[in-house]
Amino acid sequence: MVETGCFNKLKVIREVDFGVYLEGGAEGGILLPKPEVPEGTRLGDRLQVFVYLDSDDMPVATLRRPRAQVGQFASLKVVDVNKVGAFLDWGLPKDLFLPFNEQVKPLTIGDYVTVYLYLDNTNRIAASAKLEKHLEPGDDYTQGQLVELLVVRPTDIGYQVIIDNRAMGLLQHQDIHRPVRPGQRMPGFIKQVRDEDGKIDVMLEKPGYARIDPLSQQVLKYLESRDGFCPLGDKSDPEAIRDLFGVSKKAYKMALGQLMKAGRIRQDETGIHLI
């Protein structure tokens, strides 16, 4: 069965002057236009393609990768607006339609909006900016679990993020030690799932000492390149630590503690020294 709005692996069943037709099941043959047909393609080959509807609402295949597929969230640029809705650039020749009744605020050309991709009742791919109705609880997450984050919008205490294309979470300012912007995708970790309301806090670094290993290596490499000395100890100014290593003072102190416990460094009033 071919899934519109998703990637499908389909068999080449017919060659024509303007491309090849792929096996489409109930959809019949699905055209992959000639400019996109890989060199050397033969009948019976299977190609990984994305299936969507062209301007005539006919299924068509492409080797291009859209910025999201049905069932996923993405931050997309508004390229046109009219009385029925907005149109978004999602990386394919035909822009993605965001109906007026699926918007949460007026949009203008050039805006970026986070949307969920779905199939409407005519099987067309459309977008919705009403994110909450497409999210689900994340009470099955565990502390320290690796996840994918999509940054949605800033709040007073951090950023709202979508976790694994399914649940909403919060990345607090105190857990941000590098630049973050809406629309950015990045790996992260579950910090906690609150018992009282089920809300999820996330971090960019793994909670606890387990997140320190890469930082410990960074400190060691710095020491090795500076004749075994660094003037920043566990009582140094937090801004100086952030400027040099890009982390919080708390994370830096944990790294130093780990390195001292492992016998790799010693600390005195002048700073830290490589052993």
N, C-alpha and C positions, 0 to 999 in steps of 0.2 A: 504493500500500500504506500502510495506517494504522500508525503506530508508537505503541504503547502506552507511556505514560511520557514522551512527547515532544510538542513542538508540531507541529501538522499544519495545512496549509491545505486546508480541505474545503468542498465545494459543498453548498449548501442544496438538498435534494431533496424535502422535504415539510414542510408546516406543520400543526400540530395545536394544540389548545387549550392544551396544557401546554408548548409550546415548538416547536422545529423539529428535523427530523432531517437529519443531514449524511451525505453519501455516505461509506460506510465500507468499501467493497470486500468482502473476505471476512468482515468483521465485520457486514455488513448496515448498516442505518441506525443512526447514533449520535446520541443525544439531546443537544441543547443546551437546558437548561431555560429556560422562559419568562422568569424574572427576569433572565437573562443575555443574552437575544437583543437585539442592538442595534436601536434604533428605525429603522424604514424598511427592515429586512432583507427581501429578496425571494427567490423561488425562483431558483436559478442563481447567487446571490451566493456568493463564497468567503470564508470566515472563518478567521482564524488562531486555533486553539484548542488547548488541552492536553487529551489523551485519557488517562483513567485508568479504573479499575474501581470501581464504587460498592459499597455494602455487600452487594448481591446478586451481585457479581462480573460485572455487566453493564457494557460500555463506555459511558462518559458523557463529554461534552465540557464544557469550562469556558473562560471568557475570563480567569479568574484566573491569576496567575503564581505557581506554586509556587517555593519557595526553591531548588530544584534539579530537574533532570530526569534520566532514566536515563542513565548514563554520566558523571555529574558527582558531585563531592564537595560537602558542605555541613556546617556546624555547626548542629545542630538541638536544640531543647529537648525533654526527656523529659516527656510529659504523663500517662503511665500505665505501669504495670508489672504483669505477671501471670506465671504460671508458665511460659508459653511464650515470653515475650519482653517487649519494651518498645514503646511507641508514641510517635511523634515528631510534633511540630507542624511541618508543612512548608508551611503556608499554604493548605491545602485542607480542605473539610469532613471528609473521611475521613482520619484520622491515618495516618502511615506506619509500617509494621510493621518492627521490628528484632528478628529471631528471636534466641532465647537463644544458639543455637550460632554466631551471627555477632557476639557481643559479646566484648570483651576484658577486661572487668571488670564487677562488679555495678553496676547503675544504680539511681538513685532518682529520683522525680518532682522536677523542677526542675533536674536536671543538664543540661549541654550536652555533646553527643557529636558528633565528626566522623565522618561516614559516607559510603559510596559507594552510589549508587542503582543497582539492577539488576533484571532480570526473573527471577523464580524459575521453576521447571519447570512451574508452572501458569499462567504469563504474568501473575502478580500482581507489582506493583511492591513491592520490599522494600529494606531497607537493610542494609549490612554495616559494622561498625566495624573489621573486619580489613583495614585500608587497603592493606597491603603487597602482597596478592595481586591488587590491582586497579591497581597502579602499573606503569610501564614505565621503561626506561632513558631518560635524557635526554642521551645523548652526542652528539646532533645540535645541541644548543644552542651558540651562539657568544657570546663575551664582548661585553657591551653590549647584547644583544638584549632588547627590551621584552617583558615577560611579565605574566601575571596571577597574583597570589599569594593563597592562602588560608592564613591562619595557623592551625596545628594545635595545637601545645602548646609550652610553654617547655622549654628544656634548660639545662644548666649554662652553656653558652656562647652561648645565643641562643634562637631559635625554629625549630622544624620548620615548614616550609611546603610546600604542594602547589602545583606550578607548572603552570599551564594545564590543570588537571584531568587531569594524566597522570603527573607525575614528582615525587619528593620532593626538597626542597632545604633548605638551612640559611641562616637570616638571623642573622648574628652580632651580639652586643651592640655591637661597635665600629662597626657600620654602621647603627645605629639612633639617630636623632636626633629622633624624635617618638614619641608614645605608640603602642604596638602591643598588641593583645589577641587571644587565641584566638578564632577565628570570623570575624575581620575579613578582608575582601577589599580588595586594593589593587594598583595597578600596581607593578612592580618591574623590575629589570634583572639579567641574568646577570653575576655577578662573575667566576666561573671554573668550568670543569668540570675536576676534578682528573684528571690522566692516570693516577695510580697506582690509583685505586679508582672513578673515574667519578662520584664524588659532586659535587653542585652547590652552590656558594655563590651567594647572591643579595644584591642591595643595593636600597635604596629610591631611591637616586640613581644616575644613569648614571656608570659608572666614568670616571676621568680628567678632563681639563679640560672635556670636553663637558658634564659635569653642572653646571658652574659658571655658565653663562649666566643662569639664573633668579636665582641668588644674587647675581651681579654687579648685576643690575637692582634687587634688593632693597636692596643697599648704596647704590646711586646714589639710589634714592628716599628712603632714610633721610637721606642727606647733603643732598638738596634740601629736605627738610622741617626740617633743623636748621642752616640757614645755612651749609651746605657743610662741616660739621665733625662728626667722630665720634672720641671719645677712645680707641677700641679699634683698636690696630694689630696687626701680625703677631707681637708679643711679649706681647700682653695675656693675662690669665688665661683659660684655656679655659672655665671656668664662666661668666664674664662674657660671653664670646662666645656660648655656648649660650643663656644667659638672654635676650640681646638678639635674636639672629638664628635661634636654634633649630638650629644646625649645629655640627659639630666645628671645633676650631681648625685642623686640616689643611685642611678645605674652605674655611674663611674665608681662610686664607693664600693658597690657590690663586686665590680670587676677587680678592683684593687684587693679586696678581701679574698677573693678567689685565688688571685695570683700570689698573694702572701702565704695563704694556706698551702699552695702548691710549691712554695719555696722558690718561686721565680723572681720575686722582687723583694726589696726591703724599703722601708720608708723612714725618713727622718725630717727634721724641721726645714730642710732645704727642698724636699720633694721626694720623688721615688727613684730607686736605683735598680738596674738589672743585675741579678746575681748570676 
